[in-house]
Amino acid sequence: MRDLSQIVKAYDVRGVVPDQLDADTARALGAAFVRVTEADAIVVGWDMRPSSPELSGAFAAGAAAQGADVTLIGLASTDELYFASGSMNLPGAMFTASHNPAQYNGIKMCRAGAAPIGQDSGLADIRALAEAGVPEYAREPGTITEHDVLADYAAHLLGLVDLTGIRPLKVVVDAGNGMGGHTVPSVLGAASGLPLEIVPLYFELDGSFPNHEANPLDPKNLVDLQAEVRKSGADLGLAFDGDADRCFVVDEHGDPVSPSAVTALVAVREIARARANGEQSPVIIHNLITSRAVPEIVAEHGGRAVRTRVGHSFIKGEMAKTDAIFGGEHSAHYYFRDFWRADTGMLAAIHVLAALGGQSLPLSTFASEYDRYPASGEINSEVADQAGATAKVRAAFEGRPTVAVDDLDGMTVVADRWWFNLRASNTEPLLRLNVEADDEPTMIAIRDEVLALVRG
């Protein structure tokens, strides 16, 4: 009986290859996936990591042995796998470790229609069955066939946002040697016929990440993109993570555009489209560490903002419950009702291009409408006693005049002119702090006060 406790996380499978995740484990997970989803057919895709073909092949073999027909879509971004799952209405598995280093790999799984699978929605059952060993199945083995969906994926995305009337734009794209190098040429390249000049950085698929980590959340991984935007006089830059489901934006100066500002920008466009189609008060989901500008802007444009915990299962669950048209996270995950409520950085990027290209202002000026408040960004502190440090911060702030505290996800403290959220990491001994205020001095003062308590 194998122990998968170290690699089955809250939302996916992730571990070091081959020490924690090998072909035998992938085969067992494939068999368990079919049993738990009760699928007659599934789709499987994989990223550019050297271990992905072997692991995905083993998973497919395990699934087929349980009687399921397997469609291999080959090299794909995670949102391309979601497209396949949604358009074919089949459960899917994507082999990727996203932005993790080269020695890692993993599996993101979903039910038919790209519905999420997490600990509470099947992943714990898949783990238990794979650990115990899946019995032989009486059905005939399923087939394994190949089907490329890249062109259909590109056509679907471009059918959701009209880019035909935009002004010409020069766009630097840093794929980080990840799957953006596979999808961007098909969606935004010369074959699309769009007035876009794409300047590619690191489009060569290479799971050893020879240039920098494919993690644009870390500022050091944006340096090359920022330099190329300035050097080439581009209108903007886009950076994708390893599996290309997240997209970060920098303006014409190379300065990052906050994912909260991107959330607000896309929300305004989606609200306008929904209201034009007769929806009275379209719902937008945002997690609790996005800027308070997001709910303000949503309300100003006739939408209704709903706040959720951090994490894709919470976003997707709330979207299903409220029939929300769009959801955004400050980690640059963007979710669309028209994309089976799944996250797609590419569709968010297309919205940014349409918004920028539909008017004459530079992105720095245009995006400032959606970026109202100074923010700290996420600051991580290594803390052995996370609960004790959080209690110390609570004691310091609770009871102050005009201060409210809620515990939806970690601890959020809200006052008239500022707020902060302090959350424990699920996987590391870290506390994560986000602070926002009406002005820079107030933000800095609150940030430094909380950090002194956490680290003291």
N, C-alpha and C positions, 0 to 999 in steps of 0.2 A: 504493500500500500504506500503510494507516494504522498509526500507532504507538500502541498502547494500554497501553504499559508504565506510564504515569503513573496510570492509572485502574483497572487490574485488580490488586486487592490480594490478600492471602493467602486471604480467604474470600468476597470479593464484588467488585463493580464500584462505584467511587465517584469522582466528579469534579465540577468546576465546570461549570455549564450556561450557555451553550452552548460555551464555549471548549474543554472537554475531552470533554464528553458531549453529543451532539446527536442529532437524529432519525435521521440517516444512520448514525451509529455504533450507535444502538439497534437499527435495522433489521438491520444486519450481525450484531450479537450475537444477535438473535432467530433469524436463519437458522442461525448456527453452533450455537446451543443445541439446535435440533431435530436437526441433523446429529450432534452429539456424543452426545446422549441417545438417538438413534434413535427419537424419539417420534412416534407417530401422532396424539397429542393432548396439549395442555398447558393449564395454568391460569395466568392473569396477574391480579395485583392491584396497586394503587398507593395511595400516601399522599396527603396534602393539599397537597403542594408544587405551586406553579403549573405547573411543567414536567412533572409526572407524567403527566397525560392524553396529551400529545403524545408523550412518550417511550415510554410503554407501548403506545400505538397503533401507533407505528412498529415496536416489537419484535414485536407481534402480527402486523403485516403481513409482516415478514420471516419469521416462523415459518410463517405460512399459505402463503407463497410456496414453502416447502419441503415442502408437502403435509400439514402438521399442522393438525388442527382445534383452534381456540383458544377457550377459555371465559374470558371476562372477568368477574371477580367484582367489579370496580369498586373503590370506596374500601374499604380494608381495613387492619387491623393486620397486621404480619408474621406473628403466630401464627394469624391468621385465614387467611392464604394457606397456611400449613403445614397447617391443618385441611383446606382444600380439596384440597391435594396428597395428604394422607393418606387422607381419606374417599373421594376419587375415584380414588386410586391413579394419579395422573398427575404428571409433572414440573411444576414451578411456578417462576414468576418474580415477585418482588415489587419494585416500584419505590419505593425509599426511600433516604434518606441518614441514616436513624435520627436521631441527635441533632445532626448537623452543621448549620452555619448555612444560611440560606435559599438561598444561591446554589449549593448542592450538590444533587446527586441521585445515585442509584446503583441497583444491581440485586442482590438476594439471590436466588440460584438454588438449586434442589434437584431431585433426581431423584424418581421416583414414591415415594409413601409418605413424603415429606418428608425423604428421605435427603440428607445435606449434599453440596454441591459446593464444593470448595476447589481450591487449586492442584494438589494431588496426586490429585484425584478428578474431574477434568474441566475445571476452570476454565482451566488453562494451554492445553488443547486448544481450548477455545472461543475464547480470545484469539487463538491462532495462526491459526485458521480465519477469524475475523472480520478479522484484519489482512490476510490474503492475499486475501480476497474469496471468498465462498461461490459456487460455480458454480450456474447454473440447474439446477433439479431436474426430472426427467422426469414426476414424479407430477402428478396434478391438484392445483391449489391447494386448501388446506384452507378450512374455514369459520371465521367469527368470530362467536360468539354471546355473549350476556350471561346471567349466572346469579348471583343474590344468595344468598350462603350465610350471612349474618349470623345469622339466626334458628337455623339448624342448628348453627352454631358455638356460640352461647349455650347451646342445649339440650345439646350434647355436654359442654361444660364442667360445667354444673350437674348432669349425670348422673353425673359422676365424684366429686363431693363433696356430701354431704347437708347442706344449710343450713336445712332446714325446722324443725328444733327449736331453733335458736339464740335467745338473748335479743335484744331489739331493740337495734340499734347505730346510732349516728350516725357517718357516715363522710364525711370531707372528701376529695374526689378532685381532684388537680391534673393535668389532662391536658396542660398546657403548649401548648394549641392544636394538639395532635397527635392521633393516631388513637384515643387513649383516649376522647376526646370522642365518637367514633363507636361504640365497642364497649361502654363501661361502661353507658350507658343500657339497652342490650339485655340485658346479662348481669346487672346488679345493680340496675337501675332499677325503677320502680313496676310495670312490666309483669311483672317476675319473680315478684311476689307475696311476696317475702321481707321479713322485718321489718327492713329497712334504710332509714335516712333518708340519702340521698346529698346532700351539699352540694357542688355543682359549682364548680370553679375553671377558667376558661379552656377550656371545652368547645367553643368555636367553632373550627372547623377553619380554620387560617390558617398556611400555610407560610412566612409572613414572621416568625412568632414575635414578635408585638408586645409580649408581656408579659415573657417571659424565655425563654432557651434551653430547649429540651425535653431537658435533660440533667440528671437528678436526681443524677448522680454528683458534680456540683459543688455544694457546700453553699449557694452563693448562690441557686441555683435552687429551694431548699426553703423559703426565707424566707417567702414568701406562704402556703404550705401550713401551716407551723408556726404562723404568726400566726392563721390562720383556725381551726385546731384549738383553740387556746387560747381564742380569742374566742367560738367557738360551743359550747364545752364538749363537743366530739366525743370519741368513744371512741378514734379513731385517724385517721390520714391516710394516703392512698396517692398516690404520684406516679409517673406513667408517662413514659417517654421518647417521642420523636417518633413512632416506629412501634409503640409500646406493646407491645414484646416484653419490656421490663424493667419491674419494679415495685419501688419503694422504699417503706418503711413508716416512719411516725413514730408515737410513742405519744401518750397523752392529754395529755402535757405538751408535745408538739411535738418531743420528743427522738428522733433517728433510732434505729431498731432495726437493728442490724448485719445486713447480708445473710448473714453467717455464722450469726447466731442464727436468721434465717428459714430458712436451709438446714437447721439442726438441728431446728427445730420441724416443718418439713414432713417431714423424714426420719423422725422418730419416728412421725408419723401414717401414712406410707406403709409403714413397717416393720410396724406393728401390723396394718394391713390385709392385707399380704402373708402375714404369719405366720398370721393367721386363715384364710387361704385355703390353708394347708398348706406355704408356703415356709419352709424351715428357717432359713436364714441369708441374708436378702435383701441384695443389694449396693446400696450407696449410693456414688455417685461424688462426689468433691470435688476442686477444684483446689488447688494447693499453697500458695495464699495465703489460703485460708479458715482460720479459727481452729482451733487443735488441739482446741477443745471439740467440733468436729463429729465427728471419729473417736471421741473418748471417748464421746460421747452415743450415737452409732450402736452401738458395742459394748455399752454398758449396756442397750440395748433389743433386743439379739439380732440386730443386723445386722452386716454386714461392710463396712467402709469401704475404698475404693480411691482412691488419690491419683493425680491426673493433672496434666499441664501446663495452663496457662491457654489458653483458646480453645475455641470450640464444636466444632470438628472433632475435637479430642482427647477432649472430654467425650462426644460422640455415638459416636465410635469405640470408646471404652472401654465405654460402655453396651451397645453391640451385642455386644462380645466377652464381657462378663460377664453379660449379661441383667439389668443393673441396673434397679431400679425407679424410681430418682430420681437426679438429679445437680444440684449447686448450685455456683455460682461467686460469689466475693466481689464481683463486678461486678453482682450482682442478676439474673443469668440463671439460670433454673431449668428443668430438663429432666425430662420425665416419660415413662416407658415407655408409659403409657396414652395419650400424645399423640404417638405415633410417634417417641419419643425426642427430640422437638423442644422448643425453649424457649418457654415461655409465662408471662409475668408475671401474666396474668389468673388462671391456675389456681393459682399460688402465692398470690395475693391471696385467692382463695376459701378456700384452706386456712387462711390466717391468720384470716379472718373466722369460719370454722367452729370453729377452736381457741379463739379469744377468746370467741365467743358461746356456746360449750358449757360455760363455767364463769363464776364471778362475779368473779374478780380483774380489776383494770385491766391494760391491756397492759404498762405499765411493770414491774409486779410479775411478771406471767406470763412475759414475755420474758426476765426476768433469769435464769430457770432455764437458759436456753440461751446466755447471754453471760457467760462465766466469767473472761475474762482481759483486762486492759488492752491496747489495740492502738493503733498509730500512725495507722492508715489509710494509704492509698497516698500517698507523698510523691515528687513528681517533681523531678529535678535536671537542668538542661541541662548536658550534658557533651560536649565535642568528642571526647575519646578515651574512649569507653565501656569498651573492653577494658582500657585502662591503669588506669582508675579501679577497675574490678572487681578487677584483679590486686593493686592496692594494698590493697584491703579484704581479699582472700583472704590476703595475706601477714601482715596484722595479726591475723587470727583463727585461721588454720590452725595446728594444733599446740598450741593451748591445751588444758589438761586438760579432759576431758569434752565437747569440741567436735567435732562431726561436720559434714562438708561434702558436699553432693551437688549435681549439675549437671543435674537433670532439666529445669529450666526456669530459665535464669539460674543464680544461685548461691544455695543455701539453706544457712544456717549454723544448727545446732541445738545447744543446750546444755541442761543440766538444767532451768533455770528461765526460758529465753527462746529465741526463734528469730527470724531475719530472712531475708527473701528480697530479692535485688537482681537486677533483670531489665532488660535493654535493650529499649527500644521498637523495634518493627519498622519504624516509619514516621517517627520523629522522633529528634533527637539527645538523647534523654532516658534517664536511669536511674530506674527505679521501685523505691522501697524500701517494704517492709512489715515492721513489727516487732511482736512480741507477747511478753509476759512475765507472770510470776506476779503481779507488783505494778507499780504505776505508776512508782515511782522507778527500778526496774530497766529498764523499757521506755524511759523517757526517757534514761537513761544510754547504753543500747545505740544508740538512735536517734541521739543527738547524736554519739556516737563514729563511727558509720558515715558520717553526713552530713559530718562534719569531714574524713574521708578522701576522700569522693567530691568534695566541693566545694573542698578545700584546694589 
